[in-house]
């Protein structure tokens, strides 16, 4: 068995670990995609629009809540939600309850002044891995989820809901677990064989995996909201680093760039990645904290593989990168981003995202 090209073992705690991702039809991810599609629609009409949208799906119902400005009626919320639901692969009609409100003046006035609209803590991480500067497992589990989704769209052999999990021991993948939704008359053995040969093997050589379980000892006929309640913002670990590094607790999808839960999370990743890409550290973890009404962050902490250099790197960061809310939006061009694409496979998976760009420091 080949050894994985996995540089993250500089963290002893990463020697043995497990990571998870979900398919685009997972109920929580359906909600995230709907929220970000609504956000995209508002920003297309007015790139200064303020949006904080949440969704809850259960059975045949979808409840949409949150706050927007300047005008709730700027976009057709129900049409966007129904379209995304169908594009993912669900055919039954949703009963949509739109309970969006106008953003409060108390919050809006603060944000318009260019200061933090809330207190919060955000983390960014990168390591010297060839897998987009992410831990091997984090990158691979999302790559597998994406490939399984693409295979479904090519073959229509199975249905949208599903999960992927990888367990790594030392330098090898010990266990790969895949669960996909399927129709009652599906040939499960055929589905397994095709997923292995046309999806998994494209990402990871099968001989590099000790154990593989696909729909192990169970049927997965009901999926989506019919099977399990979906809630936006519930997959924050999958959205970031699968729990391998700290998380401040704030979700990302459905929030416009003025919300630091989103923009500062992108900024910390951008900075951490560029510290590593410029060979200033083998890994970099950045924590930034904000307080309501403050223009600048109240704390920025840096941890690398060489603690003696942390102060020096923190100084470089303070000189080269501006963490003020408006500066983050401008630097990463966040008003130009189509956010729905970020709502699956993690927000740092695609090297083409604005916050994934490598610069010279």
C-alpha positions as a Markdown table, in Angstrom:
| # | Residue | x | y | z |
|---|---|---|---|---|
| 1 | Unk | 0.0 | 0.0 | 0.0 |
| 2 | Unk | 1.3 | 3.4 | -0.9 |
| 3 | Unk | 2.0 | 6.1 | 1.7 |
| 4 | Unk | -0.2 | 9.2 | 1.5 |
| 5 | Unk | 1.4 | 12.5 | 0.6 |
| 6 | Unk | 0.1 | 13.9 | 3.9 |
| 7 | Unk | 2.1 | 16.7 | 5.4 |
| 8 | Unk | -0.4 | 17.4 | 8.3 |
| 9 | Unk | 1.3 | 14.9 | 10.6 |
| 10 | Unk | 3.3 | 17.8 | 11.9 |
| 11 | Unk | 0.4 | 17.9 | 14.2 |
| 12 | Unk | 0.7 | 14.8 | 16.4 |
| 13 | Unk | -3.1 | 15.0 | 17.1 |
| 14 | Unk | -3.7 | 14.5 | 13.3 |
| 15 | Unk | -2.0 | 11.1 | 13.3 |
| 16 | Unk | -5.3 | 9.3 | 13.5 |
| 17 | Unk | -8.5 | 11.2 | 12.6 |
| 18 | Unk | -11.8 | 11.0 | 10.8 |
| 19 | Unk | -13.5 | 13.5 | 8.5 |
| 20 | Unk | -16.9 | 13.7 | 6.9 |
| 21 | Unk | -18.6 | 15.5 | 4.0 |
| 22 | Unk | -22.1 | 15.2 | 2.6 |
| 23 | Unk | -23.7 | 15.2 | -0.9 |
| 24 | Unk | -25.5 | 18.2 | -2.3 |
| 25 | Unk | -28.8 | 16.5 | -1.6 |
| 26 | Unk | -28.2 | 16.2 | 2.2 |
| 27 | Unk | -31.0 | 18.2 | 3.9 |
| 28 | Unk | -28.7 | 20.6 | 5.7 |
| 29 | Unk | -26.8 | 21.3 | 2.5 |
| 30 | Unk | -30.0 | 21.8 | 0.6 |
| 31 | Unk | -30.8 | 24.5 | 3.0 |
| 32 | Unk | -27.4 | 26.1 | 2.7 |
| 33 | Unk | -27.6 | 26.1 | -1.0 |
| 34 | Unk | -31.0 | 27.8 | -1.0 |
| 35 | Unk | -29.8 | 30.4 | 1.4 |
| 36 | Unk | -26.8 | 31.2 | -0.7 |
| 37 | Unk | -28.9 | 31.3 | -3.9 |
| 38 | Unk | -31.2 | 33.8 | -2.3 |
| 39 | Unk | -28.1 | 35.8 | -1.2 |
| 40 | Unk | -26.7 | 35.7 | -4.8 |
| 41 | Unk | -30.0 | 37.0 | -6.2 |
| 42 | Unk | -30.1 | 40.0 | -3.8 |
| 43 | Unk | -26.4 | 40.9 | -4.5 |
| 44 | Unk | -27.1 | 40.6 | -8.2 |
| 45 | Unk | -29.8 | 43.3 | -7.9 |
| 46 | Unk | -27.8 | 45.4 | -5.4 |
| 47 | Unk | -24.3 | 44.4 | -4.4 |
| 48 | Unk | -24.6 | 46.5 | -1.2 |
| 49 | Unk | -27.7 | 44.5 | -0.1 |
| 50 | Unk | -27.6 | 43.2 | 3.4 |
| 51 | Unk | -28.8 | 39.6 | 3.8 |
| 52 | Unk | -28.9 | 37.1 | 6.6 |
| 53 | Unk | -31.1 | 34.2 | 5.5 |
| 54 | Unk | -31.8 | 30.9 | 7.3 |
| 55 | Unk | -33.8 | 27.9 | 6.1 |
| 56 | Unk | -35.5 | 24.9 | 7.8 |
| 57 | Unk | -36.8 | 22.0 | 5.7 |
| 58 | Unk | -39.0 | 19.2 | 7.0 |
| 59 | Unk | -41.2 | 16.9 | 5.1 |
| 60 | Unk | -42.7 | 18.8 | 2.2 |
| 61 | Unk | -42.3 | 22.2 | 4.0 |
| 62 | Unk | -39.5 | 24.8 | 3.7 |
| 63 | Unk | -39.5 | 27.7 | 6.1 |
| 64 | Unk | -37.3 | 30.7 | 5.2 |
| 65 | Unk | -36.4 | 33.3 | 7.8 |
| 66 | Unk | -34.0 | 36.1 | 8.4 |
| 67 | Unk | -33.4 | 39.8 | 7.6 |
| 68 | Unk | -32.7 | 41.7 | 4.4 |
| 69 | Unk | -32.2 | 45.3 | 3.3 |
| 70 | Unk | -33.3 | 47.5 | 1.5 |
| 71 | Unk | -36.3 | 45.6 | 0.1 |
| 72 | Unk | -37.6 | 42.1 | 0.7 |
| 73 | Unk | -39.5 | 42.1 | -2.6 |
| 74 | Unk | -36.3 | 42.7 | -4.7 |
| 75 | Unk | -36.2 | 39.0 | -5.6 |
| 76 | Unk | -38.7 | 36.1 | -5.9 |
| 77 | Unk | -37.7 | 34.1 | -2.8 |
| 78 | Unk | -40.2 | 31.2 | -3.4 |
| 79 | Unk | -39.1 | 30.7 | -7.0 |
| 80 | Unk | -35.4 | 30.7 | -6.1 |
| 81 | Unk | -35.9 | 28.1 | -3.4 |
| 82 | Unk | -38.1 | 25.8 | -5.6 |
| 83 | Unk | -35.6 | 26.1 | -8.4 |
| 84 | Unk | -32.6 | 25.1 | -6.3 |
| 85 | Unk | -34.5 | 22.2 | -4.8 |
| 86 | Unk | -35.3 | 20.9 | -8.2 |
| 87 | Unk | -31.8 | 21.5 | -9.6 |
| 88 | Unk | -30.4 | 19.4 | -6.8 |
| 89 | Unk | -32.6 | 16.5 | -7.9 |
| 90 | Unk | -35.8 | 16.5 | -5.8 |
| 91 | Unk | -39.0 | 16.4 | -7.8 |
| 92 | Unk | -41.8 | 16.8 | -5.2 |
| 93 | Unk | -43.2 | 20.3 | -4.8 |
| 94 | Unk | -42.2 | 22.2 | -1.7 |
| 95 | Unk | -44.6 | 24.2 | 0.4 |
| 96 | Unk | -42.6 | 27.3 | 1.1 |
| 97 | Unk | -43.3 | 29.7 | 4.0 |
| 98 | Unk | -41.4 | 33.0 | 3.5 |
| 99 | Unk | -40.9 | 34.8 | 6.8 |
| 100 | Unk | -38.1 | 37.2 | 5.9 |
| 101 | Unk | -38.1 | 40.5 | 7.7 |
| 102 | Unk | -36.5 | 43.9 | 7.0 |
| 103 | Unk | -33.1 | 44.2 | 8.6 |
| 104 | Unk | -33.2 | 46.3 | 11.9 |
| 105 | Unk | -32.0 | 49.8 | 11.8 |
| 106 | Unk | -30.0 | 49.1 | 14.9 |
| 107 | Unk | -27.8 | 46.6 | 13.1 |
| 108 | Unk | -27.9 | 48.3 | 9.7 |
| 109 | Unk | -26.5 | 51.6 | 10.8 |
| 110 | Unk | -23.5 | 50.0 | 12.5 |
| 111 | Unk | -22.6 | 48.0 | 9.4 |
| 112 | Unk | -23.0 | 51.0 | 7.1 |
| 113 | Unk | -20.3 | 52.8 | 9.2 |
| 114 | Unk | -17.9 | 50.1 | 8.3 |
| 115 | Unk | -17.5 | 48.6 | 11.7 |
| 116 | Unk | -18.2 | 45.1 | 13.1 |
| 117 | Unk | -21.9 | 44.4 | 13.3 |
| 118 | Unk | -21.4 | 41.8 | 16.0 |
| 119 | Unk | -18.9 | 40.2 | 18.3 |
| 120 | Unk | -17.3 | 37.0 | 17.0 |
| 121 | Unk | -14.3 | 34.8 | 16.7 |
| 122 | Unk | -13.0 | 33.3 | 13.4 |
| 123 | Unk | -10.3 | 30.9 | 12.5 |
| 124 | Unk | -8.2 | 30.2 | 9.4 |
| 125 | Unk | -5.8 | 27.4 | 8.7 |
| 126 | Unk | -3.4 | 26.1 | 6.1 |
| 127 | Unk | -0.6 | 23.5 | 6.0 |
| 128 | Unk | 2.1 | 22.7 | 3.4 |
| 129 | Unk | 0.0 | 20.0 | 1.7 |
| 130 | Unk | -0.3 | 19.6 | -2.0 |
| 131 | Unk | -4.0 | 19.3 | -1.5 |
| 132 | Unk | -4.8 | 23.0 | -1.7 |
| 133 | Unk | -2.9 | 23.6 | 1.5 |
| 134 | Unk | -5.5 | 21.6 | 3.4 |
| 135 | Unk | -5.2 | 18.4 | 5.5 |
| 136 | Unk | -5.3 | 15.4 | 3.2 |
| 137 | Unk | -8.5 | 14.0 | 4.6 |
| 138 | Unk | -10.3 | 17.3 | 4.5 |
| 139 | Unk | -9.6 | 17.7 | 0.8 |
| 140 | Unk | -10.2 | 14.1 | -0.1 |
| 141 | Unk | -13.5 | 13.6 | 1.6 |
| 142 | Unk | -14.9 | 16.7 | -0.2 |
| 143 | Unk | -13.4 | 15.6 | -3.5 |
| 144 | Unk | -15.1 | 12.2 | -3.1 |
| 145 | Unk | -18.5 | 13.9 | -2.3 |
| 146 | Unk | -18.2 | 16.0 | -5.4 |
| 147 | Unk | -17.3 | 13.1 | -7.6 |
| 148 | Unk | -20.2 | 11.0 | -6.3 |
| 149 | Unk | -22.6 | 13.9 | -7.0 |
| 150 | Unk | -21.2 | 14.3 | -10.6 |
| 151 | Unk | -21.5 | 10.5 | -11.2 |
| 152 | Unk | -25.2 | 10.6 | -10.1 |
| 153 | Unk | -25.9 | 13.4 | -12.6 |
| 154 | Unk | -24.2 | 11.4 | -15.4 |
| 155 | Unk | -25.9 | 8.1 | -14.6 |
| 156 | Unk | -29.1 | 8.7 | -12.6 |
| 157 | Unk | -28.4 | 5.4 | -10.8 |
| 158 | Unk | -29.1 | 6.8 | -7.4 |
| 159 | Unk | -30.7 | 9.8 | -5.6 |
| 160 | Unk | -29.4 | 13.1 | -4.2 |
| 161 | Unk | -29.0 | 12.5 | -0.5 |
| 162 | Unk | -25.8 | 11.0 | 1.0 |
| 163 | Unk | -22.7 | 11.1 | 3.1 |
| 164 | Unk | -19.0 | 10.3 | 2.9 |
| 165 | Unk | -16.7 | 9.6 | 5.8 |
| 166 | Unk | -12.9 | 8.8 | 5.9 |
| 167 | Unk | -10.9 | 7.4 | 8.8 |
| 168 | Unk | -7.2 | 7.8 | 8.6 |
| 169 | Unk | -4.6 | 5.9 | 10.7 |
| 170 | Unk | -1.1 | 7.0 | 10.4 |
| 171 | Unk | -0.2 | 7.4 | 6.7 |
| 172 | Unk | -3.1 | 5.3 | 5.3 |
| 173 | Unk | -6.9 | 5.5 | 4.8 |
| 174 | Unk | -8.2 | 2.8 | 7.1 |
| 175 | Unk | -11.9 | 3.1 | 6.3 |
| 176 | Unk | -14.1 | 4.8 | 3.7 |
| 177 | Unk | -17.8 | 4.9 | 4.3 |
| 178 | Unk | -20.3 | 6.0 | 1.7 |
| 179 | Unk | -24.0 | 6.2 | 1.9 |
| 180 | Unk | -26.2 | 7.2 | -1.0 |
| 181 | Unk | -29.9 | 7.4 | -1.4 |
| 182 | Unk | -31.5 | 5.1 | -3.9 |
| 183 | Unk | -34.9 | 4.0 | -5.3 |
| 184 | Unk | -36.6 | 1.0 | -3.9 |
| 185 | Unk | -35.9 | -1.1 | -7.0 |
| 186 | Unk | -32.2 | -0.2 | -7.4 |
| 187 | Unk | -29.5 | -2.7 | -7.9 |
| 188 | Unk | -27.4 | -1.9 | -4.9 |
| 189 | Unk | -24.4 | -4.1 | -6.0 |
| 190 | Unk | -24.4 | -2.3 | -9.4 |
| 191 | Unk | -24.4 | 1.1 | -7.6 |
| 192 | Unk | -21.5 | 0.1 | -5.4 |
| 193 | Unk | -19.4 | -1.2 | -8.3 |
| 194 | Unk | -20.0 | 2.0 | -10.3 |
| 195 | Unk | -19.3 | 4.3 | -7.4 |
| 196 | Unk | -16.1 | 2.5 | -6.7 |
| 197 | Unk | -14.8 | 2.3 | -10.3 |
| 198 | Unk | -16.2 | 5.6 | -11.7 |
| 199 | Unk | -16.0 | 7.9 | -8.7 |
| 200 | Unk | -13.8 | 6.7 | -5.8 |
| 201 | Unk | -11.0 | 5.4 | -8.0 |
| 202 | Unk | -10.8 | 8.7 | -9.8 |
| 203 | Unk | -9.8 | 10.4 | -6.5 |
| 204 | Unk | -8.0 | 7.7 | -4.5 |
| 205 | Unk | -6.5 | 4.4 | -5.7 |
| 206 | Unk | -8.6 | 1.6 | -4.3 |
| 207 | Unk | -5.5 | -0.2 | -3.1 |
| 208 | Unk | -4.8 | 2.7 | -0.8 |
| 209 | Unk | -7.9 | 2.0 | 1.3 |
| 210 | Unk | -8.0 | -0.8 | 3.8 |
| 211 | Unk | -11.8 | -1.0 | 4.2 |
| 212 | Unk | -14.7 | 0.3 | 2.0 |
| 213 | Unk | -18.3 | 0.2 | 3.0 |
| 214 | Unk | -21.0 | 1.5 | 0.7 |
| 215 | Unk | -24.6 | 1.5 | 2.0 |
| 216 | Unk | -23.5 | -1.1 | 4.5 |
| 217 | Unk | -26.2 | -3.2 | 6.0 |
| 218 | Unk | -29.0 | -0.7 | 5.3 |
| 219 | Unk | -31.3 | 0.7 | 2.6 |
| 220 | Unk | -31.4 | 4.4 | 2.0 |
| 221 | Unk | -34.7 | 4.9 | 0.2 |
| 222 | Unk | -36.1 | 8.0 | 1.8 |
| 223 | Unk | -33.9 | 11.1 | 1.6 |
| 224 | Unk | -33.9 | 14.8 | 1.9 |
| 225 | Unk | -36.5 | 16.6 | 4.0 |
| 226 | Unk | -38.8 | 13.6 | 3.9 |
| 227 | Unk | -36.2 | 11.6 | 5.8 |
| 228 | Unk | -34.6 | 14.1 | 8.1 |
| 229 | Unk | -35.0 | 17.8 | 9.0 |
| 230 | Unk | -32.6 | 20.2 | 7.2 |
| 231 | Unk | -31.2 | 23.3 | 8.8 |
| 232 | Unk | -28.9 | 25.9 | 7.3 |
| 233 | Unk | -25.7 | 26.5 | 9.2 |
| 234 | Unk | -25.6 | 23.1 | 10.8 |
| 235 | Unk | -22.6 | 21.7 | 8.8 |
| 236 | Unk | -20.1 | 24.3 | 9.9 |
| 237 | Unk | -17.4 | 21.7 | 10.5 |
| 238 | Unk | -17.8 | 20.3 | 7.0 |
| 239 | Unk | -17.8 | 23.9 | 5.6 |
| 240 | Unk | -14.4 | 24.5 | 7.1 |
| 241 | Unk | -11.8 | 22.0 | 8.4 |
| 242 | Unk | -13.9 | 19.1 | 9.5 |
| 243 | Unk | -13.2 | 19.8 | 13.2 |
| 244 | Unk | -9.4 | 19.3 | 12.9 |
| 245 | Unk | -8.8 | 22.9 | 14.0 |
| 246 | Unk | -10.8 | 25.3 | 16.2 |
| 247 | Unk | -14.1 | 26.9 | 15.0 |
| 248 | Unk | -15.5 | 30.2 | 16.3 |
| 249 | Unk | -19.1 | 28.9 | 16.0 |
| 250 | Unk | -20.5 | 31.1 | 13.3 |
| 251 | Unk | -22.0 | 29.6 | 10.1 |
| 252 | Unk | -21.3 | 31.0 | 6.6 |
| 253 | Unk | -24.1 | 30.4 | 4.1 |
| 254 | Unk | -26.9 | 32.9 | 3.6 |
| 255 | Unk | -24.8 | 35.8 | 5.0 |
| 256 | Unk | -23.7 | 38.8 | 2.9 |
| 257 | Unk | -20.0 | 39.9 | 3.0 |
| 258 | Unk | -20.6 | 42.5 | 5.7 |
| 259 | Unk | -21.2 | 39.6 | 8.1 |
| 260 | Unk | -17.8 | 38.8 | 9.6 |
| 261 | Unk | -18.8 | 35.1 | 10.3 |
| 262 | Unk | -18.3 | 34.8 | 6.6 |
| 263 | Unk | -15.9 | 37.4 | 5.4 |
| 264 | Unk | -13.4 | 37.2 | 8.3 |
| 265 | Unk | -13.4 | 33.4 | 8.0 |
| 266 | Unk | -12.4 | 33.8 | 4.4 |
| 267 | Unk | -9.8 | 36.4 | 5.3 |
| 268 | Unk | -8.1 | 34.2 | 8.0 |
| 269 | Unk | -7.9 | 31.3 | 5.5 |
| 270 | Unk | -6.5 | 33.7 | 2.8 |
| 271 | Unk | -3.8 | 34.9 | 5.2 |
| 272 | Unk | -3.0 | 31.5 | 6.6 |
| 273 | Unk | -2.7 | 30.0 | 3.2 |
| 274 | Unk | -0.4 | 32.7 | 1.9 |
| 275 | Unk | 1.8 | 32.5 | 5.0 |
| 276 | Unk | 2.4 | 28.8 | 4.2 |
| 277 | Unk | 2.5 | 29.3 | 0.4 |
| 278 | Unk | 5.3 | 31.9 | 0.9 |
| 279 | Unk | 7.2 | 29.3 | 3.0 |
| 280 | Unk | 7.0 | 31.4 | 6.1 |
| 281 | Unk | 5.7 | 28.4 | 8.0 |
| 282 | Unk | 4.8 | 24.7 | 7.5 |
| 283 | Unk | 1.4 | 25.3 | 9.0 |
| 284 | Unk | -0.4 | 28.4 | 10.1 |
| 285 | Unk | -3.5 | 28.9 | 12.4 |
| 286 | Unk | -4.9 | 32.3 | 12.7 |
| 287 | Unk | -7.6 | 33.5 | 15.2 |
| 288 | Unk | -9.2 | 36.9 | 14.9 |
| 289 | Unk | -11.8 | 38.4 | 17.3 |
| 290 | Unk | -14.1 | 41.3 | 16.8 |
| 291 | Unk | -16.4 | 43.4 | 19.1 |
| 292 | Unk | -19.6 | 45.1 | 18.1 |
| 293 | Unk | -19.1 | 48.7 | 16.8 |
| 294 | Unk | -15.3 | 48.4 | 16.5 |
| 295 | Unk | -13.7 | 49.1 | 13.2 |
| 296 | Unk | -10.6 | 46.9 | 13.8 |
| 297 | Unk | -10.3 | 43.5 | 15.3 |
| 298 | Unk | -9.6 | 43.3 | 19.1 |
| 299 | Unk | -7.3 | 40.3 | 18.9 |
| 300 | Unk | -5.3 | 38.5 | 16.3 |
| 301 | Unk | -3.4 | 35.4 | 17.3 |
| 302 | Unk | -1.0 | 33.4 | 15.1 |
| 303 | Unk | 0.3 | 29.9 | 15.7 |
| 304 | Unk | 2.7 | 28.1 | 13.5 |
| 305 | Unk | 5.0 | 25.0 | 13.6 |
| 306 | Unk | 7.8 | 27.3 | 14.9 |
| 307 | Unk | 6.5 | 29.2 | 17.9 |
| 308 | Unk | 9.7 | 31.3 | 18.0 |
| 309 | Unk | 8.6 | 32.9 | 14.7 |
| 310 | Unk | 5.0 | 33.6 | 15.6 |
| 311 | Unk | 5.6 | 37.2 | 16.7 |
| 312 | Unk | 7.5 | 37.9 | 13.5 |
| 313 | Unk | 4.8 | 36.4 | 11.3 |
| 314 | Unk | 2.1 | 38.3 | 13.3 |
| 315 | Unk | 4.0 | 41.5 | 12.5 |
| 316 | Unk | 4.1 | 40.6 | 8.8 |
| 317 | Unk | 0.4 | 39.9 | 8.8 |
| 318 | Unk | -0.4 | 43.3 | 10.5 |
| 319 | Unk | 1.7 | 45.1 | 7.9 |
| 320 | Unk | 0.4 | 43.2 | 4.8 |
| 321 | Unk | -3.2 | 42.4 | 5.6 |
| 322 | Unk | -6.1 | 44.7 | 6.6 |
| 323 | Unk | -8.8 | 42.9 | 8.7 |
| 324 | Unk | -11.3 | 45.8 | 8.9 |
| 325 | Unk | -14.7 | 44.7 | 7.5 |
| 326 | Unk | -14.8 | 46.9 | 4.5 |
| 327 | Unk | -11.1 | 46.2 | 3.7 |
| 328 | Unk | -11.8 | 42.5 | 3.7 |
| 329 | Unk | -14.7 | 42.9 | 1.3 |
| 330 | Unk | -12.6 | 45.0 | -1.1 |
| 331 | Unk | -9.5 | 42.8 | -1.0 |
| 332 | Unk | -11.3 | 39.6 | -1.6 |
| 333 | Unk | -13.9 | 41.2 | -4.0 |
| 334 | Unk | -16.6 | 39.5 | -2.0 |
| 335 | Unk | -19.5 | 41.5 | -3.6 |
| 336 | Unk | -18.6 | 39.8 | -6.9 |
| 337 | Unk | -18.7 | 36.2 | -5.7 |
| 338 | Unk | -21.5 | 33.7 | -6.6 |
| 339 | Unk | -21.8 | 32.2 | -3.1 |
| 340 | Unk | -24.1 | 29.2 | -3.9 |
| 341 | Unk | -21.1 | 27.3 | -5.3 |
| 342 | Unk | -19.5 | 27.5 | -1.9 |
| 343 | Unk | -22.4 | 25.8 | -0.1 |
| 344 | Unk | -21.1 | 22.3 | -1.0 |
| 345 | Unk | -17.8 | 20.5 | -0.5 |
| 346 | Unk | -16.4 | 23.1 | 2.0 |
| 347 | Unk | -15.6 | 26.7 | 1.5 |
| 348 | Unk | -11.9 | 26.2 | 0.9 |
| 349 | Unk | -12.0 | 23.2 | -1.5 |
| 350 | Unk | -11.8 | 25.2 | -4.8 |
| 351 | Unk | -8.5 | 26.9 | -5.4 |
| 352 | Unk | -10.3 | 29.4 | -7.7 |
| 353 | Unk | -12.2 | 31.1 | -4.9 |
| 354 | Unk | -11.1 | 34.6 | -4.3 |
| 355 | Unk | -9.8 | 33.8 | -0.8 |
| 356 | Unk | -7.9 | 30.8 | -2.1 |
| 357 | Unk | -5.6 | 32.9 | -4.3 |
| 358 | Unk | -1.9 | 32.9 | -3.7 |
| 359 | Unk | 0.0 | 36.2 | -3.6 |
| 360 | Unk | 3.6 | 37.2 | -3.0 |
| 361 | Unk | 4.2 | 38.5 | 0.5 |
